[in-house]
Amino acid sequence: MVLKVISADSILFQGEADSVELPGTEGAFTVLKNHASLISTLVAGKIVYTQSGNKKEISIDGGVVDVDSNVVSVCVF
Protein backbone atom coordinates (compact mmCIF):
# COMPACT_ATOMS: atom_id res chain seq x y z
CA MET A 1 0.00 0.00 0.00
CA VAL A 2 1.05 3.62 -0.39
CA LEU A 3 1.62 5.86 2.63
CA LYS A 4 1.62 9.64 2.23
CA VAL A 5 2.40 11.85 5.23
CA ILE A 6 2.18 15.57 4.55
CA SER A 7 2.26 18.78 6.58
CA ALA A 8 1.32 22.30 5.53
CA ASP A 9 4.80 22.97 4.19
CA SER A 10 6.35 19.63 3.19
CA ILE A 11 5.98 15.96 2.31
CA LEU A 12 7.33 14.03 5.30
CA PHE A 13 7.08 10.63 3.60
CA GLN A 14 5.63 9.14 0.45
CA GLY A 15 6.21 5.53 -0.51
CA GLU A 16 5.28 1.89 -0.06
CA ALA A 17 4.53 0.52 3.41
CA ASP A 18 3.60 -2.96 4.61
CA SER A 19 1.77 -1.69 7.72
CA VAL A 20 1.03 1.64 9.39
CA GLU A 21 0.34 2.21 13.11
CA LEU A 22 -1.47 5.48 13.88
CA PRO A 23 -2.33 7.32 17.14
CA GLY A 24 -6.11 7.68 16.69
CA THR A 25 -8.24 9.92 18.90
CA GLU A 26 -10.09 6.84 20.19
CA GLY A 27 -6.90 4.78 20.49
CA ALA A 28 -4.02 3.52 18.39
CA PHE A 29 -4.82 1.39 15.35
CA THR A 30 -3.00 -0.44 12.56
CA VAL A 31 -3.70 -0.31 8.84
CA LEU A 32 -2.72 -3.25 6.62
CA LYS A 33 -3.10 -3.87 2.88
CA ASN A 34 -6.76 -4.02 1.74
CA HIS A 35 -7.99 -2.27 4.90
CA ALA A 36 -11.56 -0.99 4.85
CA SER A 37 -11.98 2.69 3.96
CA LEU A 38 -11.97 5.06 6.92
CA ILE A 39 -11.35 8.63 8.04
CA SER A 40 -10.06 9.38 11.54
CA THR A 41 -8.58 12.18 13.58
CA LEU A 42 -5.15 11.70 15.13
CA VAL A 43 -3.61 12.86 18.40
CA ALA A 44 0.01 13.61 19.29
CA GLY A 45 2.18 10.53 19.04
CA LYS A 46 4.10 8.53 16.47
CA ILE A 47 3.24 7.10 13.10
CA VAL A 48 5.10 3.79 12.92
CA TYR A 49 5.31 2.18 9.51
CA THR A 50 7.02 -0.97 8.26
CA GLN A 51 8.84 -0.89 4.96
CA SER A 52 10.55 -4.10 3.75
CA GLY A 53 10.68 -5.40 7.33
CA ASN A 54 12.19 -2.20 8.77
CA LYS A 55 10.20 -0.09 11.23
CA LYS A 56 10.38 3.68 10.90
CA GLU A 57 8.74 6.45 12.94
CA ILE A 58 7.43 9.95 12.37
CA SER A 59 6.45 12.05 15.41
CA ILE A 60 3.29 14.14 15.00
CA ASP A 61 1.29 16.65 17.04
CA GLY A 62 -2.04 15.49 15.57
CA GLY A 63 -3.85 15.40 12.26
CA VAL A 64 -6.28 13.41 10.13
CA VAL A 65 -5.97 10.19 8.12
CA ASP A 66 -7.90 8.91 5.12
CA VAL A 67 -7.59 5.24 4.13
CA ASP A 68 -9.00 4.26 0.73
CA SER A 69 -8.02 1.75 -1.98
CA ASN A 70 -4.64 0.87 -0.40
CA VAL A 71 -3.64 4.54 -0.05
CA VAL A 72 -3.11 5.91 3.48
CA SER A 73 -3.10 9.72 3.34
CA VAL A 74 -2.09 11.48 6.54
CA CYS A 75 -2.26 15.26 6.99
CA VAL A 76 -0.38 16.36 10.12
CA PHE A 77 0.12 19.55 12.05
Secondary structure as UniProt FT lines:
FT   STRAND          2..6
FT   STRAND          11..16
FT   STRAND          19..24
FT   TURN            25..26
FT   STRAND          27..32
FT   TURN            33..34
FT   STRAND          38..51
FT   TURN            52..53
FT   STRAND          54..68
FT   TURN            69..70
FT   STRAND          71..76
//
